[in-house]
Amino acid sequence: MLKLQNRKTASATSRADLKTIAFKSRTIHTLRPLPHILRKTIYILFFLGIGINLCFSQTESEKRFGLTEFDSLKHKRIYQIKVEDYQITELIEYKNDEFEGTLNHSVWTTNRKGIRKNNITQKIKIPNLTARKLISELNENGLENLKDCDEVEDCISGLDGTTTFFKTIKNEEINSASYWELESDYYYNQNKVKLPAEVLKARKMISIINKEFDLKEQFQNFLNRLPNGRYSYSMLIIKKG
């Protein structure tokens, strides 16, 4: 496991004091289908657990980032704001009125053919008071009822480019939304379409986070610390050295 030095970035001195926890490389393995008997046992255990607590299964991306699995016994709400497949801000409010959060980055090492090999992740702790402030402001600005682009009239989507994902979990409710090229006016201007209010609302969520720590700058800092080699994230391949 590679360790990063605990050093503040330029943005950290002027915004939140972000502390690097870990910087690791690992290989992601594909799981084989479970035998029938084992699957049946898991289903039985699952139904026995109903009424005790409520948990939500995680996606492979969430497991790769080491994100928190919602547990209704201790979590009040969890917010996750993801940029493509390489950056996730996670904010957690506990039922005991405690708060925490992490900023997570991820890239893949690749060979000369561009085939992904090992995953490298970075987890940065967000100060608890900053996590509390972010959850409060995001909630006040309507993150938990943010609509998906597909539900919004005149919202433009595309295949390439950058997509930003918003996910909130509270009690038994999950709200998910995504927006393509969220911070760009180009395609709306090209199509002579007025920016939908919900797009502006989604942009507000990103600006709230950027006031505490600049997301683009933090990811660039992560890339700058990588050793020489070939790396892939989103649909890009970069070479260092």
Secondary structure in CASP SS format (residue, H / E / C, confidence):
PFRMAT SS
TARGET T0000
AUTHOR 0000-0000-0000
METHOD secondary structure of the structure
MODEL  1
M C 1.00
L E 1.00
K C 1.00
L C 1.00
Q C 1.00
N C 1.00
R C 1.00
K C 1.00
T C 1.00
A H 1.00
S H 1.00
A H 1.00
T H 1.00
S H 1.00
R C 1.00
A C 1.00
D C 1.00
L C 1.00
K E 1.00
T E 1.00
I E 1.00
A E 1.00
F E 1.00
K E 1.00
S E 1.00
R E 1.00
T C 1.00
I C 1.00
H C 1.00
T C 1.00
L C 1.00
R C 1.00
P C 1.00
L C 1.00
P C 1.00
H H 1.00
I H 1.00
L H 1.00
R H 1.00
K H 1.00
T H 1.00
I H 1.00
Y H 1.00
I H 1.00
L H 1.00
F H 1.00
F H 1.00
L H 1.00
G H 1.00
I C 1.00
G C 1.00
I C 1.00
N C 1.00
L C 1.00
C E 1.00
F C 1.00
S C 1.00
Q C 1.00
T C 1.00
E H 1.00
S H 1.00
E H 1.00
K H 1.00
R H 1.00
F H 1.00
G C 1.00
L C 1.00
T C 1.00
E C 1.00
F C 1.00
D E 1.00
S C 1.00
L C 1.00
K C 1.00
H E 1.00
K E 1.00
R E 1.00
I E 1.00
Y E 1.00
Q E 1.00
I E 1.00
K E 1.00
V E 1.00
E C 1.00
D C 1.00
Y C 1.00
Q E 1.00
I E 1.00
T E 1.00
E E 1.00
L E 1.00
I E 1.00
E E 1.00
Y E 1.00
K C 1.00
N C 1.00
D C 1.00
E C 1.00
F E 1.00
E E 1.00
G E 1.00
T E 1.00
L E 1.00
N E 1.00
H E 1.00
S E 1.00
V E 1.00
W E 1.00
T E 1.00
T E 1.00
N C 1.00
R C 1.00
K C 1.00
G C 1.00
I C 1.00
R E 1.00
K E 1.00
N E 1.00
N E 1.00
I E 1.00
T E 1.00
Q E 1.00
K E 1.00
I E 1.00
K E 1.00
I E 1.00
P C 1.00
N H 1.00
L H 1.00
T H 1.00
A H 1.00
R H 1.00
K H 1.00
L H 1.00
I H 1.00
S H 1.00
E H 1.00
L H 1.00
N H 1.00
E H 1.00
N C 1.00
G C 1.00
L H 1.00
E H 1.00
N H 1.00
L C 1.00
K C 1.00
D C 1.00
C H 1.00
D H 1.00
E H 1.00
V C 1.00
E C 1.00
D C 1.00
C C 1.00
I C 1.00
S C 1.00
G C 1.00
L C 1.00
D C 1.00
G C 1.00
T C 1.00
T E 1.00
T E 1.00
F E 1.00
F E 1.00
K E 1.00
T E 1.00
I E 1.00
K E 1.00
N C 1.00
E C 1.00
E E 1.00
I E 1.00
N E 1.00
S E 1.00
A E 1.00
S E 1.00
Y E 1.00
W E 1.00
E C 1.00
L C 1.00
E C 1.00
S C 1.00
D C 1.00
Y H 1.00
Y H 1.00
Y H 1.00
N H 1.00
Q H 1.00
N C 1.00
K C 1.00
V C 1.00
K C 1.00
L C 1.00
P C 1.00
A H 1.00
E H 1.00
V H 1.00
L H 1.00
K H 1.00
A H 1.00
R H 1.00
K H 1.00
M H 1.00
I H 1.00
S H 1.00
I H 1.00
I H 1.00
N H 1.00
K H 1.00
E H 1.00
F C 1.00
D C 1.00
L H 1.00
K H 1.00
E H 1.00
Q H 1.00
F H 1.00
Q H 1.00
N H 1.00
F H 1.00
L H 1.00
N H 1.00
R C 1.00
L C 1.00
P C 1.00
N C 1.00
G E 1.00
R E 1.00
Y E 1.00
S E 1.00
Y E 1.00
S C 1.00
M C 1.00
L E 1.00
I E 1.00
I E 1.00
K E 1.00
K E 1.00
G C 1.00
END
